[in-house]
Amino acid sequence: MLADHTPTAASEWRANWTLVAGAMAGITLSAIATGSIGVFMGPLEAEFGWSRTEISSGPALVSFVAMALATVVGFAADKLGPRRIGIGAAVLMCSALAAMATVSGNLWHWWALWVLVGVAAASMPTVWLSPVSASFSAGRGLALAVTLSGTGLTNALVPIVANYFVDGYGWREAYVAIAAIWAIVALPLVLLFFRGPRTPARTNAHSSAPAALMGFTAHEGFRSRAFYTLAAAAFISTLAGVALILNLFPVLESTGISRGDAAWITGLMGASTITGRLFGGWLMDRLNAGAIAAGAALISVSLPISLLLAPGSVAAAVTCVAIFGLAGGAKVPAIAYLAGKHLGQRSFGTLYGTISAAIALSVALGPLAANIIYDATKSYELVMWAAVPALVASALLYASLGPYPDFSRREVPA
């Protein structure tokens, strides 16, 4: 009888906890530029006279560049390994963010700097998640959740830190400060810990090939219903979510909440997101991730509905932002987890990278459309109403994915 070499979640964590730490540090960088834009919107509007649509066109470029490059970067991570790509992306992200301090009143200058951010963002989160997904099997849900909690940590801290420096020193100094802080903290962790897995996540009972090779080839994945269902669900839910999240600071201000309260309430989104991701990751190792993602999308409608029914109420804003953060925190790692389960690990970088491209497109279109509507109506009310049916539709798509396929019955290459 062949021995069962399937490891436990505890043994996976003992072997790869440093990898998770390095990946989490790297992924904090993926949210720093877009997560702080709401704080800078008012000062940029005041100094240059730009509209909010023009300002948000910069972050939109990040998503378009990332969308164009995400599949290529995912393929490169599959072939070359994620470490070199991740380190280069991290250095470029911090450098591009610091360079924002040099922006002039020329929109071309603004757009050029955001294109650099987009090149760095093209590898995120695929490059950070790929080795983590391949290194864990029994504890994959929690491992992905902990890694993705890096974005929640950034979203919790960067609005408060950025607002402190904007109020005390100016928006140019604020850009340099947040770039320096994240470089000093995150880059050493990436350099020290972001390496490949020390042990394979699972061994097939009939082969010594690791389970990281199980799953669809890229060609098979691009022909599967699961790929397009997951990509569509991720696109729609992210489109509705980021239209509110990346504009949360000005959205809260537009309802009558003060700038100071808007800053810490926006930070609460990040804190609640971390909690939601950790709890959601723990649940995904026990329940179907499609059901978790569907439930999270449905619960997320509480944010736009609460802000519409109780404008200007700090208590209502705190409650609905916390709920939205908890739900969104569970939903984001579920997308990566579902990709690993429904598409497999053989071409995870390429397939999940393409899904990330769809997500990047939604990140570009959501805030941009929201601010076009704001410039036309001087209100985010229509944006909040539109988010409700979009979130419900995405919940139905997540639920339709069904049970996980069994890739252990498929042949794997040596």
BAVEX-995488 format. One record per residue (C-alpha): y, x, z; residue in three letters. Coordinates in steps of 0.25 Angstrom, whole numbers, plus 5000, padded with zeros to 4 digits. Each point is the difference from the previous one (the first is absolute). Layout:
BEGIN
YXZALA
...
***
This chain:
BEGIN
500050005000MET
501450054996LEU
500950025012ALA
501349925001ASP
501150094998HIS
501149895001THR
501050055011PRO
500749915010THR
501549985000ALA
500150095012ALA
499450124993SER
500949984988GLU
501250005009TRP
499550135007ARG
499850074986ALA
501349954993ASN
501149965010TRP
500950124996THR
499949954986LEU
500549865004VAL
501150075008ALA
500550084988GLY
499949884991ALA
500749915009MET
501250105001ALA
500050014985GLY
500149854998ILE
501249995010THR
500750064988LEU
499749894991SER
500949905007ALA
501250095004ILE
500849984988ALA
499849854997THR
499949975015GLY
501450055003SER
500749944988ILE
500549885007GLY
500850085010VAL
500750084989PHE
500349874991MET
501349965007GLY
500650145001PRO
499650034985LEU
500649874996GLU
501350035008ALA
500250144994GLU
499649984986PHE
500249864997GLY
498649984995TRP
499449865000SER
498749995008ARG
499249984987THR
500550144996GLU
499750065013ILE
498649945000SER
499850054986SER
499850145006GLY
498749965008PRO
499649924989ALA
499950124991LEU
499150065011VAL
499049894997SER
500150014985PHE
499750155000VAL
498949995010ALA
499449884992MET
500050094988ALA
499450125007LEU
499149945010ALA
498749994992THR
500250154995VAL
500250055014VAL
498849925005GLY
499250064989PHE
500550145003ALA
499649985015ALA
498649964995ASP
499950134992LYS
500850105007LEU
500049955015GLY
501249945007PRO
500550115009ARG
500850084990ARG
500649874994ILE
500349955014GLY
500750125005ILE
500950014987GLY
500349855001ALA
500450025015ALA
501050114997VAL
500649934988LEU
500249875008MET
500850075011CYS
500850094990SER
500449874992ALA
500449925012LEU
500950125005ALA
500650014986ALA
500549855002MET
501150065008ALA
500650064987THR
500149864992VAL
501349974994SER
500549874995GLY
499350024987ASN
498849914999LEU
499250104991TRP
500150105012HIS
499449895009TRP
498949964990TRP
499650154998ALA
499850035015LEU
499149875001TRP
499250054988VAL
499750125008LEU
499649915012VAL
499149924990GLY
499350134995VAL
499650035015ALA
499749865003ALA
499049994988ALA
498950065008SER
500249915012MET
499249945006PRO
498850034991THR
500050155003VAL
500049985015TRP
499049895000LEU
499050064990SER
499450105009PRO
500049915012VAL
499349894993SER
498950104995ALA
499950065014SER
499749875008PHE
499049894998SER
499749935013ALA
501450025005GLY
500750004987ARG
500949875003GLY
500650065013LEU
500150144993ALA
500849944988LEU
500849925010ALA
500450125009VAL
500450084987THR
500949884995LEU
500649995014SER
500950114995GLY
500849914992THR
500249915012GLY
500450115008LEU
501150044990THR
500449864998ASN
500249995016ALA
500850125001LEU
500850034987VAL
500949885001PRO
500450035014ILE
500150154997VAL
500849984987ALA
500949905007ASN
500350105011TYR
500450114991PHE
500849904990VAL
500849955012ASP
500250135006GLY
500250104989TYR
500049934986GLY
498949964990TRP
500050134993ARG
499650075013GLU
499049895003ALA
499250034988TYR
500050155003VAL
499649975015ALA
498849914997ILE
499550094989ALA
500050125010ALA
499449925011ILE
498849954992TRP
499850144993ALA
500050075014ILE
499049905006VAL
499149964988ALA
499950124991LEU
499350095010PRO
499049905003LEU
499749984985VAL
499850154998LEU
499150025013LEU
499149874999PHE
500049944986PHE
498750064994ARG
498849944995GLY
498949935008PRO
499150095009ARG
498849914998THR
499649904990PRO
500249855004ALA
498649964997ARG
498750054993THR
499249914991ASN
498649975006ALA
499450054986HIS
501050114997SER
500850115006SER
501249964992ALA
501149955009PRO
500549865000ALA
501350044995ALA
499450014986LEU
499549855001MET
500749894993GLY
500649974986PHE
500450114990THR
501549984996ALA
499549934987HIS
499249905008GLU
501049985010GLY
501149974990PHE
499049894994ARG
499749935013SER
500649875005ARG
500150065014ALA
501050104995PHE
500949904994TYR
499949905011THR
500450115010LEU
501150064992ALA
500649864998ALA
499949965015ALA
500650145004ALA
501149984989PHE
500449865004ILE
499950025015SER
500850135000THR
501149944990LEU
500349895010ALA
499950095012GLY
500850124996VAL
501149904995ALA
500249975014LEU
499650135008ILE
500850104992LEU
501249915001ASN
499749955014LEU
501350075006PHE
500949934990PRO
499249875000VAL
500149995016LEU
501550034998GLU
500249894990SER
499449905010THR
501150045010GLY
499350105009ILE
500950125003SER
499850144994ARG
499550065013GLY
499049895003ASP
499550014985ALA
499750155002ALA
499149985012TRP
499449884994ILE
499750074987THR
499450115009GLY
499149905006LEU
499349974987MET
499550145000GLY
499549995014ALA
499349874998SER
499450064987THR
499350115007ILE
499449905010THR
499549914988GLY
499450124993ARG
499250055011LEU
499549865004PHE
499849974986GLY
499250134997GLY
499149975012TRP
499849864995LEU
499650054986MET
498950085005ASP
499449875006ARG
500549894991LEU
500249984985ASN
501350074996ALA
500349894989GLY
500049895011ALA
500950095008ILE
501050034989ALA
500049854996ALA
500349965014GLY
501150105002ALA
500749964987ALA
500049855005LEU
500650045013ILE
501150084993SER
500749874996VAL
500549995014SER
501150104997LEU
500749934989PRO
499849875006ILE
500550045014SER
501350074994LEU
500349874992LEU
499849915011LEU
500750085011ALA
501150084993PRO
500750105010GLY
499049985011SER
499650145006VAL
498849945007ALA
499549934988ALA
500250134992ALA
499350085010VAL
498849915000THR
499949984985CYS
500250154997VAL
498950045010ALA
499049904994ILE
500350044986PHE
499850155004GLY
498749975007LEU
499549924988ALA
500550104990GLY
499550125008GLY
498649944999ALA
500249974985LYS
500450134994VAL
498750085005PRO
499249884996ALA
500450034985ILE
499550155001ALA
498749955008TYR
499749894989LEU
500250104989ALA
499050095007GLY
499049895002LYS
500149924987HIS
500250124991LEU
499350115007GLY
500450155003GLN
499650074986ARG
501349984994SER
500849955012PHE
501250084997GLY
500149954985THR
499849865003LEU
500849995013TYR
501150084994GLY
500149894989THR
500049895010ILE
501150095007SER
500849994987ALA
499949855000ALA
500550015015ILE
501150104995ALA
500549904990LEU
500149895010SER
500850095009VAL
500950034989ALA
500249854996LEU
500049935013GLY
501350075006PRO
500750014987LEU
499849854997ALA
500449965014ALA
501350084999ASN
500349944986ILE
499849865006ILE
500950045012TYR
501150064991ASP
499949864992ALA
500049915012THR
500550095012LYS
498849955007SER
498550045002TYR
499649865002GLU
499449984987LEU
499250135002VAL
499449955013MET
499649864993TRP
499350074989ALA
499250095009ALA
499249895006VAL
499249954988PRO
499850154995ALA
499450035014LEU
499149884999VAL
499550034986ALA
499750155004SER
499149945012ALA
499249924990LEU
499750124992LEU
499650095011TYR
499149895005ALA
499349994986SER
499550145000LEU
498849965008GLY
498950095007PRO
499950154997TYR
499150054989PRO
498950095004ASP
500250134992PHE
498850075007SER
499149944990ARG
500750074989ARG
499750144995GLU
501050115004VAL
500250134993PRO
499550135007ALA
***
